[in-house]
Amino acid sequence: MLTILAVSDSIGETANQVAFAAASQFEQEVKVKRIPYVKSLEDVEDVIKALDECEQAIIVSTIITVNVREYLTQKAMEKNISVMNVLGPIINVASTILNTQPTYNPGAMRKTDEIYYKRIEAMEFAMQYDDSKDYRGLKNADAVLIGLSRTSKTPLCMYLANKGIKAINIPLMPEVGVPDEIYEIDKKKIFGLIIDPLRLIEIRKKRLDKFHRITSDIEYAGDARILEELEFADKIMRRIGCKTIDVTERAIEDTALIIMEKLGYNKH
């Protein structure tokens, strides 16, 4: 199978769209994998490692920074992997016509409407990394939310994204644990969402009733199971040393305001 790696020094939406457009032209399955925030030579090494997992691969890049772009090209060539930089040729031609040097500023086009595009980027970030789909987002997140299932992590991430804050959420489950990376980032941007046990039982039972799930998921809303999860969550939050927020009777907007104030964002 062919994999197209969409590599970018920002969120990677442009590279991703180009990759999907190319992939759609073939009847055979072509996989597209987005790798955002490649801003350093060390990040390039992570891209090269990802190539080892691919049977066949090509790279579509929108990296602006020259040394990072050239290093990626060099490392890919060593593995006989083709790299297509989408923006490079256009920028070079425009530079010649204008007789001026480009700024080589990653994400510069978003300055045309900085607030709007910051929100869009944060929305894309929240969706890409929702519910621990990919732990790569941890180091680039503005806020990391941890908590049990049904503590409003996802809607809270989306609300924060609407304010331009890139938030990632990590569900706490005794059987799964948490990624080691969470202990390596600044604990000031980690927020533990806690909730009253009785309220959590009520919420989960309503969810089971809504989707008519009774037999296999009955433990999900069971007293013993929830107490076990709460104990596990408390242990993790204490180990991290993060701020905790009781969301039992608190609106998402109020929880978001607390997070924004702790992060130093103006509430407006």
Secondary structure, 3 states (H helix, E strand, C coil): CEEEEEECCCCCHHHHHHHHHHHCCCCCCEEEEEECCCCCHHHHHHHHHHHCCCCEEEEEECCCCHHHHHHHHHHHHHCCCEEEECCHHHHHHHHHHHCCCCCCCCCHHHHHHHHHHHHHHHHHHHHHCHHHCCHHHHHHCCEEEEECCCCCHHHHHHHHHHCCCCEEEEECCCCCCCCHHHHCCCHHHEEEEECCHHHHHHHHHHHHHHCCCCCCCHHHHCHHHHHHHHHHHHHHHHHHCCEEEECCCCCHHHHHHHHHHHHCCCCC
